[in-house]
Amino acid sequence: MLLPNEIKPEMSIFYYAALVLKEIRNNNYSDILKLFHSLKEQYDISLKVFSYCLDWLYLIEAVIVDEEGQISLCT
């Protein structure tokens, strides 16, 4: 669900994708698993939503994920 039917914007993929970008930018995570565990602890994000966020960020060319599972911001 990219945009939720209810009023809570914090339930949307857009909101969680912004948190993913913020976490990558602030903490320089390059490993997907470390990034996921950090977000799981802070925001209780599910693996499903996390993967949707990475898909969305990849589609809009905000992040690059290589074959080794390293993630980086596009410039």
N, CA, C and O atoms as a GROMACS GRO file, in nm:
protein
  300
    1MET      N    1   0.084  -0.116   0.000
    1MET     CA    2   0.000   0.000   0.000
    1MET      C    3   0.089   0.123   0.000
    1MET      O    4   0.152   0.157   0.100
    2LEU      N    5   0.093   0.188  -0.113
    2LEU     CA    6   0.171   0.310  -0.121
    2LEU      C    7   0.102   0.423  -0.046
    2LEU      O    8   0.164   0.492   0.035
    3LEU      N    9  -0.025   0.440  -0.073
    3LEU     CA   10  -0.103   0.539  -0.001
    3LEU      C   11  -0.214   0.468   0.074
    3LEU      O   12  -0.294   0.397   0.013
    4PRO      N   13  -0.221   0.486   0.205
    4PRO     CA   14  -0.324   0.417   0.283
    4PRO      C   15  -0.462   0.479   0.262
    4PRO      O   16  -0.475   0.597   0.228
    5ASN      N   17  -0.564   0.399   0.284
    5ASN     CA   18  -0.701   0.448   0.275
    5ASN      C   19  -0.738   0.530   0.399
    5ASN      O   20  -0.823   0.619   0.392
    6GLU      N   21  -0.675   0.500   0.509
    6GLU     CA   22  -0.706   0.575   0.630
    6GLU      C   23  -0.624   0.704   0.636
    6GLU      O   24  -0.546   0.733   0.545
    7ILE      N   25  -0.640   0.777   0.740
    7ILE     CA   26  -0.579   0.910   0.751
    7ILE      C   27  -0.433   0.903   0.796
    7ILE      O   28  -0.360   1.000   0.775
    8LYS      N   29  -0.389   0.796   0.858
    8LYS     CA   30  -0.256   0.789   0.917
    8LYS      C   31  -0.147   0.781   0.809
    8LYS      O   32  -0.132   0.676   0.747
    9PRO      N   33  -0.073   0.887   0.786
    9PRO     CA   34   0.032   0.882   0.684
    9PRO      C   35   0.150   0.795   0.724
    9PRO      O   36   0.225   0.749   0.639
   10GLU      N   37   0.166   0.773   0.854
   10GLU     CA   38   0.278   0.691   0.899
   10GLU      C   39   0.260   0.543   0.869
   10GLU      O   40   0.347   0.462   0.903
   11MET      N   41   0.150   0.506   0.806
   11MET     CA   42   0.129   0.368   0.765
   11MET      C   43   0.162   0.347   0.617
   11MET      O   44   0.140   0.238   0.564
   12SER      N   45   0.213   0.450   0.550
   12SER     CA   46   0.238   0.441   0.407
   12SER      C   47   0.382   0.402   0.375
   12SER      O   48   0.472   0.420   0.457
   13ILE      N   49   0.402   0.349   0.257
   13ILE     CA   50   0.535   0.315   0.210
   13ILE      C   51   0.618   0.442   0.194
   13ILE      O   52   0.739   0.441   0.219
   14PHE      N   53   0.555   0.551   0.152
   14PHE     CA   54   0.627   0.677   0.135
   14PHE      C   55   0.690   0.721   0.267
   14PHE      O   56   0.805   0.764   0.270
   15TYR      N   57   0.616   0.711   0.374
   15TYR     CA   58   0.665   0.752   0.505
   15TYR      C   59   0.783   0.664   0.548
   15TYR      O   60   0.887   0.716   0.589
   16TYR      N   61   0.767   0.532   0.537
   16TYR     CA   62   0.875   0.442   0.576
   16TYR      C   63   0.996   0.457   0.484
   16TYR      O   64   1.110   0.443   0.530
   17ALA      N   65   0.974   0.485   0.356
   17ALA     CA   66   1.085   0.506   0.264
   17ALA      C   67   1.165   0.630   0.304
   17ALA      O   68   1.288   0.631   0.292
   18ALA      N   69   1.096   0.732   0.352
   18ALA     CA   70   1.166   0.850   0.401
   18ALA      C   71   1.251   0.816   0.523
   18ALA      O   72   1.362   0.868   0.538
   19LEU      N   73   1.200   0.729   0.611
   19LEU     CA   74   1.277   0.686   0.727
   19LEU      C   75   1.399   0.605   0.685
   19LEU      O   76   1.506   0.616   0.745
   20VAL      N   77   1.383   0.522   0.582
   20VAL     CA   78   1.496   0.444   0.530
   20VAL      C   79   1.603   0.538   0.476
   20VAL      O   80   1.721   0.521   0.507
   21LEU      N   81   1.564   0.636   0.397
   21LEU     CA   82   1.660   0.732   0.344
   21LEU      C   83   1.730   0.809   0.455
   21LEU      O   84   1.851   0.831   0.450
   22LYS      N   85   1.653   0.850   0.554
   22LYS     CA   86   1.710   0.924   0.667
   22LYS      C   87   1.812   0.838   0.740
   22LYS      O   88   1.919   0.887   0.777
   23GLU      N   89   1.781   0.712   0.761
   23GLU     CA   90   1.872   0.622   0.832
   23GLU      C   91   1.999   0.598   0.752
   23GLU      O   92   2.108   0.594   0.809
   24ILE      N   93   1.986   0.581   0.621
   24ILE     CA   94   2.104   0.562   0.536
   24ILE      C   95   2.192   0.686   0.540
   24ILE      O   96   2.314   0.677   0.556
   25ARG      N   97   2.131   0.802   0.527
   25ARG     CA   98   2.205   0.928   0.523
   25ARG      C   99   2.272   0.958   0.657
   25ARG      O  100   2.388   1.000   0.658
   26ASN      N  101   2.204   0.939   0.767
   26ASN     CA  102   2.257   0.976   0.898
   26ASN      C  103   2.360   0.878   0.951
   26ASN      O  104   2.455   0.919   1.018
   27ASN      N  105   2.344   0.750   0.922
   27ASN     CA  106   2.431   0.649   0.982
   27ASN      C  107   2.521   0.578   0.882
   27ASN      O  108   2.596   0.488   0.921
   28ASN      N  109   2.515   0.616   0.756
   28ASN     CA  110   2.601   0.558   0.652
   28ASN      C  111   2.596   0.405   0.649
   28ASN      O  112   2.700   0.341   0.637
   29TYR      N  113   2.477   0.348   0.660
   29TYR     CA  114   2.463   0.203   0.648
   29TYR      C  115   2.486   0.164   0.503
   29TYR      O  116   2.438   0.230   0.412
   30SER      N  117   2.559   0.058   0.483
   30SER     CA  118   2.576   0.007   0.347
   30SER      C  119   2.524  -0.136   0.336
   30SER      O  120   2.502  -0.185   0.225
   31ASP      N  121   2.505  -0.203   0.447
   31ASP     CA  122   2.456  -0.341   0.446
   31ASP      C  123   2.305  -0.342   0.471
   31ASP      O  124   2.257  -0.280   0.566
   32ILE      N  125   2.232  -0.413   0.386
   32ILE     CA  126   2.087  -0.416   0.396
   32ILE      C  127   2.040  -0.474   0.528
   32ILE      O  128   1.946  -0.423   0.589
   33LEU      N  129   2.103  -0.580   0.574
   33LEU     CA  130   2.059  -0.644   0.699
   33LEU      C  131   2.080  -0.553   0.820
   33LEU      O  132   1.993  -0.545   0.907
   34LYS      N  133   2.193  -0.485   0.826
   34LYS     CA  134   2.217  -0.392   0.937
   34LYS      C  135   2.116  -0.278   0.934
   34LYS      O  136   2.066  -0.235   1.038
   35LEU      N  137   2.086  -0.231   0.814
   35LEU     CA  138   1.988  -0.125   0.799
   35LEU      C  139   1.850  -0.172   0.846
   35LEU      O  140   1.781  -0.101   0.919
   36PHE      N  141   1.811  -0.292   0.805
   36PHE     CA  142   1.682  -0.346   0.846
   36PHE      C  143   1.674  -0.362   0.997
   36PHE      O  144   1.573  -0.324   1.057
   37HIS      N  145   1.776  -0.416   1.059
   37HIS     CA  146   1.774  -0.436   1.204
   37HIS      C  147   1.766  -0.304   1.279
   37HIS      O  148   1.697  -0.294   1.381
   38SER      N  149   1.834  -0.204   1.230
   38SER     CA  150   1.828  -0.072   1.293
   38SER      C  151   1.687  -0.014   1.283
   38SER      O  152   1.634   0.038   1.380
   39LEU      N  153   1.627  -0.024   1.165
   39LEU     CA  154   1.491   0.028   1.147
   39LEU      C  155   1.389  -0.053   1.226
   39LEU      O  156   1.292   0.002   1.278
   40LYS      N  157   1.411  -0.183   1.235
   40LYS     CA  158   1.321  -0.270   1.312
   40LYS      C  159   1.321  -0.230   1.459
   40LYS      O  160   1.216  -0.226   1.523
   41GLU      N  161   1.439  -0.202   1.513
   41GLU     CA  162   1.449  -0.161   1.654
   41GLU      C  163   1.384  -0.025   1.677
   41GLU      O  164   1.314  -0.006   1.777
   42GLN      N  165   1.405   0.068   1.586
   42GLN     CA  166   1.356   0.205   1.608
   42GLN      C  167   1.208   0.221   1.576
   42GLN      O  168   1.134   0.286   1.650
   43TYR      N  169   1.163   0.162   1.464
   43TYR     CA  170   1.028   0.190   1.414
   43TYR      C  171   0.940   0.068   1.402
   43TYR      O  172   0.825   0.079   1.360
   44ASP      N  173   0.989  -0.049   1.438
   44ASP     CA  174   0.915  -0.174   1.430
   44ASP      C  175   0.861  -0.198   1.288
   44ASP      O  176   0.744  -0.232   1.270
   45ILE      N  177   0.946  -0.178   1.191
   45ILE     CA  178   0.912  -0.198   1.050
   45ILE      C  179   0.919  -0.347   1.017
   45ILE      O  180   1.009  -0.417   1.064
   46SER      N  181   0.826  -0.395   0.937
   46SER     CA  182   0.828  -0.537   0.899
   46SER      C  183   0.921  -0.556   0.779
   46SER      O  184   0.953  -0.460   0.708
   47LEU      N  185   0.962  -0.678   0.757
   47LEU     CA  186   1.050  -0.708   0.644
   47LEU      C  187   0.978  -0.682   0.512
   47LEU      O  188   1.040  -0.637   0.415
   48LYS      N  189   0.850  -0.710   0.508
   48LYS     CA  190   0.770  -0.687   0.388
   48LYS      C  191   0.767  -0.538   0.352
   48LYS      O  192   0.791  -0.501   0.237
   49VAL      N  193   0.738  -0.454   0.449
   49VAL     CA  194   0.733  -0.310   0.426
   49VAL      C  195   0.873  -0.257   0.391
   49VAL      O  196   0.886  -0.171   0.304
   50PHE      N  197   0.976  -0.308   0.458
   50PHE     CA  198   1.112  -0.268   0.429
   50PHE      C  199   1.149  -0.300   0.284
   50PHE      O  200   1.210  -0.218   0.215
   51SER      N  201   1.112  -0.418   0.238
   51SER     CA  202   1.143  -0.455   0.099
   51SER      C  203   1.064  -0.369   0.000
   51SER      O  204   1.117  -0.333  -0.105
   52TYR      N  205   0.939  -0.336   0.032
   52TYR     CA  206   0.863  -0.244  -0.052
   52TYR      C  207   0.930  -0.108  -0.060
   52TYR      O  208   0.935  -0.046  -0.166
   53CYS      N  209   0.981  -0.062   0.053
   53CYS     CA  210   1.050   0.067   0.057
   53CYS      C  211   1.174   0.065  -0.031
   53CYS      O  212   1.198   0.158  -0.108
   54LEU      N  213   1.253  -0.041  -0.020
   54LEU     CA  214   1.373  -0.051  -0.104
   54LEU      C  215   1.336  -0.057  -0.252
   54LEU      O  216   1.402   0.004  -0.335
   55ASP      N  217   1.229  -0.132  -0.284
   55ASP     CA  218   1.182  -0.138  -0.423
   55ASP      C  219   1.144   0.001  -0.473
   55ASP      O  220   1.182   0.041  -0.583
   56TRP      N  221   1.067   0.072  -0.393
   56TRP     CA  222   1.022   0.206  -0.431
   56TRP      C  223   1.141   0.300  -0.448
   56TRP      O  224   1.148   0.374  -0.546
   57LEU      N  225   1.234   0.298  -0.354
   57LEU     CA  226   1.351   0.386  -0.362
   57LEU      C  227   1.438   0.352  -0.483
   57LEU      O  228   1.497   0.440  -0.544
   58TYR      N  229   1.446   0.224  -0.516
   58TYR     CA  230   1.522   0.182  -0.634
   58TYR      C  231   1.452   0.232  -0.762
   58TYR      O  232   1.517   0.281  -0.854
   59LEU      N  233   1.320   0.218  -0.767
   59LEU     CA  234   1.244   0.260  -0.886
   59LEU      C  235   1.255   0.410  -0.911
   59LEU      O  236   1.259   0.453  -1.027
   60ILE      N  237   1.260   0.489  -0.807
   60ILE     CA  238   1.271   0.634  -0.826
   60ILE      C  239   1.417   0.678  -0.829
   60ILE      O  240   1.446   0.798  -0.826
   61GLU      N  241   1.507   0.582  -0.835
   61GLU     CA  242   1.651   0.604  -0.846
   61GLU      C  243   1.708   0.686  -0.730
   61GLU      O  244   1.792   0.774  -0.748
   62ALA      N  245   1.660   0.655  -0.609
   62ALA     CA  246   1.712   0.719  -0.489
   62ALA      C  247   1.824   0.636  -0.426
   62ALA      O  248   1.912   0.691  -0.360
   63VAL      N  249   1.819   0.504  -0.445
   63VAL     CA  250   1.922   0.414  -0.391
   63VAL      C  251   1.963   0.313  -0.496
   63VAL      O  252   1.891   0.286  -0.592
   64ILE      N  253   2.082   0.258  -0.475
   64ILE     CA  254   2.133   0.150  -0.558
   64ILE      C  255   2.163   0.033  -0.464
   64ILE      O  256   2.224   0.051  -0.359
   65VAL      N  257   2.120  -0.086  -0.504
   65VAL     CA  258   2.150  -0.207  -0.428
   65VAL      C  259   2.227  -0.300  -0.521
   65VAL      O  260   2.178  -0.334  -0.629
   66ASP      N  261   2.347  -0.342  -0.480
   66ASP     CA  262   2.425  -0.430  -0.566
   66ASP      C  263   2.400  -0.576  -0.531
   66ASP      O  264   2.322  -0.607  -0.442
   67GLU      N  265   2.468  -0.665  -0.603
   67GLU     CA  266   2.448  -0.810  -0.584
   67GLU      C  267   2.494  -0.859  -0.448
   67GLU      O  268   2.448  -0.963  -0.402
   68GLU      N  269   2.584  -0.787  -0.384
   68GLU     CA  270   2.637  -0.826  -0.254
   68GLU      C  271   2.552  -0.778  -0.138
   68GLU      O  272   2.583  -0.806  -0.022
   69GLY      N  273   2.443  -0.706  -0.168
   69GLY     CA  274   2.355  -0.657  -0.063
   69GLY      C  275   2.399  -0.525  -0.004
   69GLY      O  276   2.354  -0.486   0.104
   70GLN      N  277   2.486  -0.455  -0.075
   70GLN     CA  278   2.530  -0.323  -0.029
   70GLN      C  279   2.438  -0.217  -0.088
   70GLN      O  280   2.404  -0.223  -0.206
   71ILE      N  281   2.399  -0.123  -0.006
   71ILE     CA  282   2.307  -0.019  -0.048
   71ILE      C  283   2.378   0.116  -0.041
   71ILE      O  284   2.454   0.142   0.052
   72SER      N  285   2.351   0.200  -0.140
   72SER     CA  286   2.410   0.335  -0.140
   72SER      C  287   2.311   0.432  -0.201
   72SER      O  288   2.226   0.395  -0.281
   73LEU      N  289   2.325   0.558  -0.162
   73LEU     CA  290   2.239   0.663  -0.215
   73LEU      C  291   2.287   0.702  -0.354
   73LEU      O  292   2.407   0.705  -0.381
   74CYS      N  293   2.193   0.732  -0.442
   74CYS     CA  294   2.228   0.784  -0.573
   74CYS      C  295   2.261   0.932  -0.557
   74CYS      O  296   2.207   1.000  -0.470
   75THR      N  297   2.348   0.980  -0.641
   75THR     CA  298   2.384   1.122  -0.633
   75THR      C  299   2.330   1.198  -0.750
   75THR      O  300   2.350   1.319  -0.760
   0.00000   0.00000   0.00000
